[in-house]
């Protein structure tokens, strides 16, 4: 069994603020992330995984502490990467696990809710469905025919993931948002215990979610300002929907995903 584990920060137990990504708190945050990644690795190993790839997926993607990560896993780190948070996934994988994930921008009581860029993105829809990083990245895995089998993070992320990926998905909520920058969180040790058990269950169970496939693709990105949309609309074949929304259509989801990232990068220049 071959498993990819994508690890973000905002959904990790005990994390409630981006201040925890600042220098005075950063080593604690990195250790919390690494420990939850290790819990997921533990669960995958218990389920019989023989090959485990961990993708460091927060911000600059140099957060996980390499020599504290379990040695059974390989680590993909650094940015920019063509497939970003799920770099490394292909048709040879049996399942993908999202650890420390958060809800889409605009979600009530979603801890640190955003969709790839807090500064620029006000909303994303793919084929009419509202998506955040869970849906966007599940679509990449689905492009290769690989299901997302387990999602850990805050309660809002767990609910979003289940609604999008179906009842066979195993979710592990480790905290409940109290607004955007506060939460009622499990103790990190208890969160890790539940993550290990959840990942094991997700990989062992016979009924798994179907891969999420978007084909053809209609991507709509709503930005915070018209100036940001002006820049995103520089992408060839993109269409302006309204003052702040830009649409792109294509048959290939990976092409659409790369256009999304280019739009966000261009929009950031107008932030």
Residue pairs with C-beta under 8 A, 6 or more apart in sequence:
1 44
1 47
1 48
1 49
1 50
1 51
1 94
1 95
1 203
2 49
2 50
2 51
2 52
2 53
2 92
2 93
2 94
3 44
3 49
3 51
3 52
3 53
3 93
3 94
3 95
3 96
3 97
3 203
4 52
4 53
4 54
4 55
4 86
4 88
4 89
4 93
4 95
4 96
4 97
4 141
4 146
5 37
5 40
5 41
5 44
5 52
5 53
5 54
5 55
5 73
5 96
5 97
5 99
6 54
6 55
6 57
6 85
6 86
6 96
6 97
6 98
6 99
6 101
6 137
7 33
7 36
7 37
7 40
7 54
7 55
7 56
7 57
7 58
7 63
7 64
7 99
7 100
8 57
8 58
8 85
8 98
8 99
8 100
8 101
8 102
8 133
8 153
9 15
9 21
9 29
9 33
9 58
9 59
9 63
9 100
10 58
10 100
10 101
10 102
10 111
10 112
10 114
10 153
10 154
11 99
11 100
11 101
11 102
11 111
11 152
11 153
11 154
11 157
11 174
11 175
12 29
12 32
12 33
12 36
12 99
12 100
12 153
12 174
12 191
13 32
13 36
13 174
13 175
13 185
13 186
13 187
13 188
13 190
13 191
13 192
14 32
14 175
14 185
14 188
15 29
15 32
15 100
15 111
15 112
16 111
16 112
16 175
16 181
16 182
16 183
16 185
17 112
17 181
18 112
19 25
20 26
20 28
20 29
21 29
21 58
21 59
29 63
30 63
30 64
30 65
31 65
31 68
32 188
33 58
33 63
33 64
33 100
34 63
34 64
34 65
34 68
34 69
35 188
35 192
36 99
36 100
36 152
36 174
36 188
36 191
36 192
36 195
37 54
37 64
37 69
37 73
37 99
38 68
38 69
38 70
38 192
39 99
39 191
39 192
39 193
39 195
39 196
39 199
40 97
40 99
40 150
40 152
40 195
40 196
40 199
41 52
41 54
41 69
41 70
41 72
41 73
42 70
42 196
42 199
43 195
43 196
43 197
43 198
43 199
43 200
43 201
43 202
43 203
44 52
44 97
44 199
44 200
44 203
45 52
45 72
46 196
46 200
47 199
47 200
47 202
47 203
47 204
48 203
48 204
49 203
52 72
52 73
52 74
53 73
53 74
53 75
53 76
53 88
53 93
54 64
54 69
54 73
54 74
54 75
54 76
55 61
55 76
55 77
55 85
55 86
55 87
55 88
56 62
56 63
56 64
56 75
56 76
56 77
56 78
57 84
57 85
57 86
58 100
60 78
60 79
61 77
61 78
61 79
61 81
62 77
62 78
62 79
63 77
64 75
64 77
66 75
66 77
69 75
76 87
76 88
81 87
82 258
83 89
83 140
83 254
83 257
84 137
84 257
84 261
85 133
85 137
86 96
86 137
86 140
86 141
89 96
89 140
89 141
89 144
89 146
90 144
90 146
91 144
91 145
91 146
93 141
93 144
93 146
94 146
94 203
95 146
95 147
95 148
95 149
95 150
95 202
95 203
95 208
96 138
96 141
96 146
96 147
96 148
96 149
97 148
97 149
97 150
97 151
97 152
97 199
97 202
98 134
98 137
98 148
98 150
98 151
98 152
98 153
98 161
99 152
99 153
99 195
100 152
100 153
101 133
101 134
101 151
101 152
101 153
101 157
101 161
102 110
102 111
102 112
102 113
102 114
102 132
102 133
102 153
102 154
102 156
102 157
103 110
103 111
103 113
103 132
103 134
103 153
103 154
103 156
103 157
103 159
103 160
104 110
104 113
104 114
104 115
104 123
104 124
104 130
104 131
104 132
104 133
104 134
104 135
104 160
105 113
105 114
105 115
105 118
105 121
105 122
105 123
105 124
105 132
106 113
106 122
106 123
107 113
107 132
107 156
107 160
108 156
109 155
109 156
109 176
109 177
109 178
109 179
109 180
110 154
110 156
110 157
110 177
110 180
111 154
111 156
111 175
111 177
111 180
111 181
111 182
111 183
112 180
112 181
113 132
113 156
113 180
114 121
114 132
115 121
115 123
115 124
115 131
115 132
115 133
115 136
116 124
116 133
116 136
116 260
116 261
116 264
117 264
117 267
117 268
119 224
119 268
119 271
120 223
120 224
120 228
120 264
120 267
120 268
120 271
121 221
121 222
121 223
121 224
121 264
121 267
122 222
122 223
122 224
122 244
123 130
123 221
123 222
124 130
124 131
124 132
124 136
124 219
124 220
124 221
124 222
124 260
125 131
125 218
125 219
125 220
126 135
126 136
126 139
126 214
126 217
126 218
126 219
126 220
126 256
127 214
127 217
127 218
128 218
129 135
129 164
131 139
131 164
132 160
134 148
134 151
134 157
134 160
134 161
134 164
134 165
135 160
135 164
135 212
136 257
136 260
137 148
138 148
138 164
138 165
138 212
139 212
139 213
139 214
139 253
139 257
140 253
140 254
140 257
141 147
141 148
141 211
141 212
142 211
142 212
142 213
142 214
142 253
143 213
143 253
143 254
144 211
145 211
146 211
147 165
147 208
147 209
147 210
147 211
147 212
148 161
148 165
148 169
148 209
148 212
149 169
149 170
149 202
149 203
149 208
149 209
150 169
150 170
150 171
150 172
150 198
150 199
150 201
150 202
150 203
151 157
151 158
151 161
151 165
151 169
151 170
151 171
151 172
152 158
152 171
152 172
152 173
152 174
152 191
152 195
152 198
153 161
153 172
153 173
153 174
154 173
154 174
154 175
154 176
154 177
154 183
155 173
155 175
155 176
155 177
156 177
157 173
158 171
158 172
158 173
159 171
161 169
161 171
162 169
162 171
164 212
165 209
165 212
166 209
166 210
168 205
168 207
168 208
168 209
169 202
169 209
170 198
170 199
170 201
170 202
170 205
171 198
172 191
172 194
172 195
172 198
172 199
174 185
174 186
174 191
174 194
174 195
175 183
175 184
175 185
175 186
175 191
176 183
176 184
176 185
177 183
178 184
185 191
186 194
202 208
213 253
214 253
214 256
215 251
215 253
216 249
216 250
216 251
217 248
217 249
217 250
217 251
217 252
217 253
217 255
217 256
218 247
218 248
218 249
219 247
219 248
219 249
219 250
219 256
219 259
219 260
220 241
220 245
220 246
220 247
221 232
221 245
221 246
221 260
221 263
221 264
222 244
222 245
223 229
223 232
223 244
223 245
223 246
223 267
224 244
224 271
225 244
225 270
226 243
226 244
227 270
228 244
228 267
228 268
228 270
228 271
229 240
229 243
229 244
229 245
229 246
229 267
230 270
231 266
231 267
231 269
231 270
232 238
232 246
232 263
232 264
232 266
232 267
233 239
233 240
233 246
234 266
235 246
235 248
235 259
235 262
235 263
235 266
237 248
237 249
237 250
238 246
238 247
238 248
238 259
238 263
239 246
239 247
239 248
239 249
240 246
240 247
241 247
246 263
248 256
248 259
248 260
248 263
249 256
250 256
250 259
